[in-house]
Amino acid sequence: MISLPSSMWAQALAALSLLIVIKLISDVFFSRLRAIPGPVLAKITDFWRAFHAYGGRIDLKNVQLHRIYGTAVQVGPNCVSISDPNLIRTIYSTRKPWKKAVLTYHNHVKSDMYRPNDVLIEGHRLSNLFNTQDEDWHNQNIRPIRSLWSMTKVLEYEPLIDETLTKFVDKLALKFVDGDNAGKVCPADEWIGFFAWDVTANYSFGRHYGFIDQEKDVNNLITDSTAGLRYFAPVSQVPWIDNILDKNPIKRIGPKPTLTGVLYAFKVVAEYQAELAEKKLSTGTVDHTLDKYVQLKETYPDMVDDNQIVNWLMLSILAGGDTSSATMRAVLYYLAKSPTATAKLAAELKAAGISAPAPWKEIRDLPYLDAVIRESLRVNPGIAMIFERVVPEGGFTLPDGRYLPAGTKVGINPFVTNRDFGVFGDDADDFNPDRWLQGEDESPENYEIRQRRMKDTVDLSFGGGGRICMGRYLAMLEIKKLIATLYSTFDIQLVDPKHEWNYQNAWFVYQYDMPMVIQRR
């Protein structure tokens, strides 16, 4: 064996070090994004943003960076974060949307951010309507079900929501409000999760997972979903590493994103198909999502099979429970921190004389209820990371004249635009539902313009363009009904008004440690 002299090893090491230094200098000073400011480490490696995503508060970091550097911040060697609300309709347009991925002449995918969310079953990657980078596939697969998610259609789920809501309120009363359990501390974060997941299952499959009845995380569905997102958040910032971890063909490393939910969906679909085959029920006799999707087999026989139905159901399973529970937790938490807002909401609900569970027709036009929910969604959106897209051919010139070359990864974090001082005022960091109401000296015309701009900005919390969340109307129906029912029935307070929750942003937002005391009004 030939050994090299130590001097040659030293020379080789010095040469390698010089190449690394040259590469770093090039990335910082000669990058095509050199006009965009940002942390030096972010200009060199995507591991900078992966580190902050792993820490669970990359949303706050994004806000901090934009308040230091301005409307465009470089957060990766080829990634720019945007904070200008006026660019939402450009980046996430419905007509010519900037895509989640672009193939170059080398067939190289410029953005793989969403790929780690694929589920791997028996060596095969399964994409879903959320993470697919194929716009044609997305549009083709979403077309048959898009009309099922209008406000008119989702109102057909109201009896199923009422069923779960009644079960939830009765359980809260039994465990924390009445009799010997009066005054017992309720871990509100946990119970809101139970409701959100059970109500999602009920309108999706016509059955509950069993969280409320069993008072626990059944089959670790919530735990596994959360673990998958905790994996996805940092890995999506350096997506190639997923091929070494979860998509490793030799030994998978990681929590296997979305696998538990996919397998559960296959199980439910198979059981439902068996019931249909055995004539125990027939399609069209129930109003849950699964039945509506099964009926599409007749309309689209060449397209709709059990795999397709599971793919559609994954939209509810992946996002329904987590995102709506994040907003509902935020409402409870911020109301507990704001006695004035709580009193206003309770007074509005009492004056409306609503019944329980709160019917949509009685609560849909209540202005303060709407203000509280919109403000909670603004301050604490259910998704709080950059929705990454790719600058299209020809590049893009920012309003201030700076140029973003084609192929640049770019996006907006709704947590950032939701705190824009120009849109929401100097108190944009504070919870203030009154901002959604007409001011005493404000004309109806000015109020309408101001409110429309706020709504357009906050709506990014549901995504944008052709990829906007189809379930947003159902989410608002579910959230409004829950909050109206709870606050017309109970007084809900933190055990200690000064207590601060724990909070982790893992793509979806997860809040913990919300000990509350519930009393009847």
DOTI-658333 format. One record per residue (C-alpha): residue in one letter; x negated, y negated, z negated. Coordinates in steps of 0.001 Angstrom, whole numbers, padded with zeros to 6 digits, always signed. Layout:
! DOTI-658333
AXYZ;...
END
This chain:
! DOTI-658333
M+000000+000000+000000;I-001422-003386+001001;S-001302-006085-001652;L-001396-009739-000711;P-003872-012064-002467;S-002332-014214-005161;S-003234-017306-003132;M-001061-016102-000255;W+001863-015488-002625;A+001373-018997-003979;Q+001332-020427-000448;A+004473-018501+000485;L+006241-019710-002656;A+005156-023276-001977;A+006427-023054+001604;L+009769-021673+000419;S+010047-024417-002184;L+009275-027037+000471;L+012007-025645+002735;I+014503-025751-000142;V+013569-029348-000944;I+013902-030334+002730;K+017308-028635+002868;L+018474-030444-000267;I+017240-033809+001007;S+018990-033145+004319;D+022257-032236+002561;V+022181-035402+000465;F+020749-038049+002786;F+021299-036806+006336;S+024642-035039+006009;R+027374-035957+008454;L+029340-036881+005306;R+026630-039161+003914;A+029023-042144+004024;I+031269-040369+001492;P+030046-040745-002122;G+030150-038026-004741;P+028082-036143-007324;V+024675-035079-005990;L+025238-031427-006906;A+028564-031418-005065;K+026768-032512-001889;I+024409-029543-002211;T+026583-026603-003249;D+030227-025504-003580;F+029274-023887-006871;W+029644-027369-008380;R+033391-027379-007824;A+033682-023671-008615;F+032121-024427-012010;H+034684-027145-012743;A+037537-024951-011495;Y+036363-022184-013823;G+036440-024667-016719;G+040175-025163-016219;R+040366-028959-015890;I+039199-029726-012388;D+042304-031928-012101;L+040940-034384-014654;K+037523-034219-013001;N+039089-035123-009648;V+040845-038136-011192;Q+037627-039253-012885;L+035628-038999-009645;H+038145-041000-007622;R+038231-043748-010222;I+034434-043940-009983;Y+033884-043494-006243;G+037149-044563-004595;T+039679-042970-002241;A+037307-040423-000656;V+034903-038276-002698;Q+032587-035540-001476;V+033214-032510-003682;G+031344-029926-001587;P+028705-029827+001164;N+031542-029928+003691;C+034536-030871+001540;V+036137-034247+000816;S+038816-035031-001743;I+041295-037788-000793;S+043319-039874-003250;D+045224-042180-000879;P+048966-041322-001119;N+049477-042911+002303;L+047511-040034+003880;I+049812-037298+002546;R+052004-037432+005643;T+048933-037393+007904;I+047082-034440+006388;Y+050238-032434+005675;S+052291-033516+008673;T+055150-031378+009920;R+054465-032100+013613;K+050697-031746+013924;P+049614-030417+010526;W+045957-030102+009678;K+045418-026377+009435;K+044284-024158+006595;A+041619-022747+008929;V+040024-023521+012268;L+038110-021125+014513;T+035027-022576+016209;Y+033496-021335+019452;H+031467-018930+017295;N+034750-017560+015846;H+033614-018935+012498;V+036376-019808+010047;K+035677-023250+008660;S+037927-022893+005608;D+038478-019625+003795;M+039803-021152+000585;Y+043039-019156+000530;R+041610-015788+001598;P+040713-014553-001922;N+044449-014547-002647;D+044890-011587-000280;V+045891-008397-002040;L+043779-005333-001243;I+045692-002033-001088;E+043947+001155+000032;G+041233-000849+001745;H+043636-003075+003711;R+043977-006824+003128;L+047560-008067+002951;S+048085-011787+003459;N+051272-013594+002499;L+053142-016670+003641;F+051279-018809+001103;N+047716-017925+001990;T+047820-016958+005663;Q+045612-019071+007923;D+047462-018009+011069;E+049978-020777+011758;D+051753-018806+014493;W+052158-015787+012193;H+053390-018064+009390;N+055972-019807+011578;Q+057201-016540+013083;N+057587-014842+009707;I+059217-017718+007898;R+061773-018569+010583;P+064333-015823+009700;I+064512-016850+006035;R+064082-020624+006129;S+067846-021319+006249;L+068383-019160+003142;W+066561-021719+000988;S+068651-024830+001601;M+070350-026413-001413;T+073720-025086-000254;K+072383-021546-000073;V+070457-021534-003348;L+073588-022658-005183;E+074867-019144-004507;Y+072327-018021-007126;E+073881-020167-009864;P+075864-017285-011462;L+072658-015236-011723;I+070824-018208-013263;D+073732-018671-015706;E+073504-015010-016711;T+069814-015340-017603;L+070294-018753-019199;T+073045-017457-021492;K+070887-014507-022483;F+067968-016863-023201;V+069946-019346-025324;D+071540-016530-027330;K+068124-014992-027998;L+066637-018333-029113;A+069562-018870-031476;L+069180-015386-032930;K+065425-015537-033445;F+064770-019182-034322;V+067949-021125-035090;D+070697-019293-036953;G+071020-017307-040168;D+067906-016050-041932;N+065730-017110-038978;A+066733-020784-039155;G+063620-022921-039052;K+061345-020132-037856;V+058612-021492-035571;C+059151-020739-031875;P+056103-020315-029600;A+057880-022314-026907;D+055186-021834-024266;E+055629-018059-024448;W+059431-018093-024411;I+059660-020543-021533;G+057484-018091-019591;F+059853-015246-020473;F+062833-017219-019175;A+061107-018375-015985;W+060008-014874-015026;D+063310-013195-015932;V+065408-015726-014053;T+063148-015318-011009;A+063661-011552-011129;N+067423-011918-011504;Y+067964-014093-008445;S+065338-012115-006497;F+066386-008532-007320;G+069580-008776-009354;R+067830-007468-012459;H+065644-008865-015232;Y+062065-007867-015807;G+063063-007546-019471;F+060920-010260-021062;I+063818-011834-022967;D+065358-008552-024107;Q+062078-006909-025115;E+060543-010170-026375;K+057216-009410-024713;D+055259-009445-021464;V+056718-006346-019807;N+054180-004238-017901;N+051679-007086-018286;L+053235-008853-015306;I+052512-012342-016667;T+049078-011356-017968;D+048017-009834-014654;S+049399-012742-012645;T+047552-015243-014826;A+044316-013251-014596;G+044624-013201-010815;L+044979-016979-010649;R+042122-017519-013095;Y+040037-015512-010655;F+041407-017259-007573;A+040821-020835-008805;P+036983-020769-008967;V+036461-018117-006290;S+038557-020084-003786;Q+035938-022826-004000;V+033202-020387-002843;P+035394-017862-000993;W+032568-015785+000501;I+031798-014486-002985;D+035186-012699-002986;N+033677-010198-000530;I+031144-009282-003225;L+033705-009192-006042;D+037361-008211-005453;K+037020-007228-001773;N+033862-005213-002406;P+034384-001882-000519;I+032186+000057-002970;K+033355-001082-006419;R+035858-003860-006879;I+035010-006466-009498;G+037698-008736-010855;P+041394-008757-011806;K+042776-007701-008371;P+044831-010823-007489;T+048589-010322-006897;L+048313-006506-006926;T+050692-005908-009858;G+053376-008123-008319;V+053087-006489-004903;L+053378-002974-006312;Y+056385-004008-008421;A+058056-005478-005322;F+057511-002282-003323;K+059062-000316-006201;V+062145-002537-006411;V+062694-002541-002636;A+062411+001264-002483;E+064920+001679-005320;Y+067362-000738-003677;Q+067082+001040-000348;A+067786+004352-002092;E+070936+002915-003685;L+072109+001708-000287;A+071404+005115+001285;E+073330+006880-001472;K+076289+004502-000943;K+076089+003325-004551;L+076399-000221-003213;S+076575-002022+000117;T+074892-005127+001464;G+076718-008420+001181;T+078362-007560-002156;V+075743-009350-004292;D+074007-012694-003962;H+070391-011972-004835;T+067486-012588-002468;L+066669-008930-001858;D+070150-008251-000510;K+069968-011263+001797;Y+066638-010043+003154;V+067907-006484+003676;Q+070793-007874+005723;L+068228-009416+008082;K+067328-005905+009256;E+070432-006044+011420;T+069595-009475+012839;Y+065882-008831+013392;P+065581-005026+013790;D+062173-005223+015483;M+060695-007403+012762;V+062246-006634+009400;D+061153-003523+007516;D+060355-002875+003863;N+056846-004304+004245;Q+058266-007509+005672;I+060803-007768+002851;V+058040-007367+000255;N+056029-010057+002021;W+058972-012435+001753;L+059671-011510-001860;M+056063-012298-002743;L+056895-016002-002418;S+059129-015666-005478;I+056941-013215-007356;L+053720-015161-006842;A+054995-018633-007561;G+058531-018607-008932;G+057781-017875-012565;D+054446-019638-012944;T+055199-022976-011296;S+058672-023521-012737;S+057538-022520-016233;A+054711-025086-015996;T+057220-027864-015348;M+059655-026661-018016;R+056878-026472-020612;A+055827-029990-019645;V+059371-031291-020176;L+059596-029779-023655;Y+056130-030949-024629;Y+056402-034548-023421;L+059905-034962-024834;A+058590-033741-028198;K+055912-036431-027906;S+058496-039094-027008;P+061409-039359-029493;T+062849-042311-027551;A+063064-040315-024334;T+064566-037351-026196;A+067267-039567-027722;K+068129-041066-024317;L+068431-037650-022720;A+070563-036251-025536;A+072856-039289-025370;E+073302-038928-021600;L+074107-035232-021904;K+076576-035859-024719;A+078328-038624-022799;A+078631-036319-019772;G+080345-033714-021946;I+078753-030845-020076;S+079662-027244-020761;A+077174-024445-021350;P+075400-023098-019449;A+075192-026463-017706;P+076943-026325-014281;W+075110-027952-011398;K+078125-030046-010413;E+078108-031665-013877;I+074373-032424-014073;R+073100-033009-010529;D+073685-036790-010646;L+072595-037513-014225;P+069911-040203-013740;Y+067959-039772-016973;L+067855-035986-016745;D+066460-036385-013245;A+063977-039016-014453;V+062674-036810-017266;I+062103-033853-014955;R+060495-035909-012187;E+058218-037628-014681;S+057167-034310-016212;L+056422-032959-012737;R+054449-036112-011978;V+052277-036083-015101;N+051839-032326-015102;P+052403-030783-011635;G+052664-027008-011508;I+049808-026860-008982;A+046877-029186-009653;M+044063-028385-007251;I+043163-029705-003813;F+045402-028351-001038;E+042564-027745+001379;R+042944-028363+005107;V+040520-028832+008027;V+040027-032062+009993;P+041219-031332+013564;E+039328-031799+016822;G+038326-035390+017441;G+037750-036063+013748;F+039592-038615+011650;T+038869-042215+010703;L+039918-043193+007193;P+041827-046477+006713;D+038609-048136+005486;G+036752-047177+008679;R+034711-044228+007445;Y+034697-041216+009723;L+035369-037571+008874;P+034030-035213+011565;A+036135-032363+012933;G+035752-029226+010843;T+035395-031108+007559;K+037360-029482+004745;V+039613-032123+003229;G+042627-032301+000950;I+044597-033992-001783;N+045155-032878-005360;P+048725-033879-006385;F+047452-034414-009930;V+045366-037281-008516;T+047972-038997-006328;N+050570-038578-009087;R+048437-040928-011184;D+047917-043572-008523;F+048154-047034-010099;G+049378-048584-006846;V+052385-046268-006676;F+053214-045751-010362;G+051889-048864-012088;D+049269-049561-014737;D+050727-046915-017060;A+050388-044122-014476;D+048563-041927-017001;D+051466-042124-019469;F+054750-040215-019691;N+057450-042781-018994;P+060740-041529-017482;D+062032-045116-017312;R+059798-045754-014293;W+062316-043713-012255;L+065190-046025-013197;Q+066074-049382-011677;G+064503-052296-013554;E+066667-055049-015014;D+065355-057692-012589;E+064834-055286-009673;S+067019-055538-006596;P+068649-052347-005276;E+066600-052661-002078;N+063263-052930-003899;Y+064222-050120-006265;E+065096-047834-003362;I+061737-048542-001680;R+059785-048045-004911;Q+061641-044850-005828;R+061216-043401-002327;R+057467-043988-002450;M+057238-042323-005867;K+059296-039329-004707;D+057261-038908-001519;T+054067-038881-003579;V+055253-036499-006291;D+056816-034136-003746;L+053276-033085-002768;S+053418-031030-005965;F+055497-028593-003867;G+053044-028673-000965;G+053504-030525+002302;G+054441-030232+005954;G+055354-026812+007301;R+053791-025196+004236;I+056005-026961+001703;C+057453-024619-000920;M+060792-023274+000315;G+061873-022616-003258;R+061690-026246-004362;Y+065497-026694-004388;L+065944-023508-006371;A+063214-024609-008787;M+064952-027931-009438;L+068296-026149-009875;E+066791-023754-012392;I+064841-026436-014283;K+067708-028925-014488;K+070122-026286-015723;L+067704-025084-018393;I+066803-028540-019717;A+070414-029770-019695;T+071583-026645-021512;L+068800-026691-024112;Y+069015-030390-024985;S+072810-030492-025103;T+072736-027523-027490;F+069551-027918-029539;D+067192-030443-031027;I+063656-029254-030170;Q+060571-030693-031864;L+056899-029848-032310;V+056116-028593-035804;D+053525-031366-035969;P+054262-034324-033655;K+050517-034984-033381;H+049760-031444-032235;E+048118-031155-028791;W+048733-028201-026504;N+046035-026160-024786;Y+045980-026452-021037;Q+044295-024545-018223;N+044416-025388-014548;A+043885-022154-012625;W+045493-023308-009360;F+048816-022918-011146;V+048913-024803-014433;Y+049165-022828-017673;Q+049952-024476-021019;Y+049562-022763-024380;D+050033-023374-028093;M+053388-025154-028277;P+054784-024309-031761;M+058281-025812-032020;V+061228-025892-034369;I+064726-025604-032884;Q+067940-026786-034545;R+071506-027062-033345;R+072809-030517-032524;
END
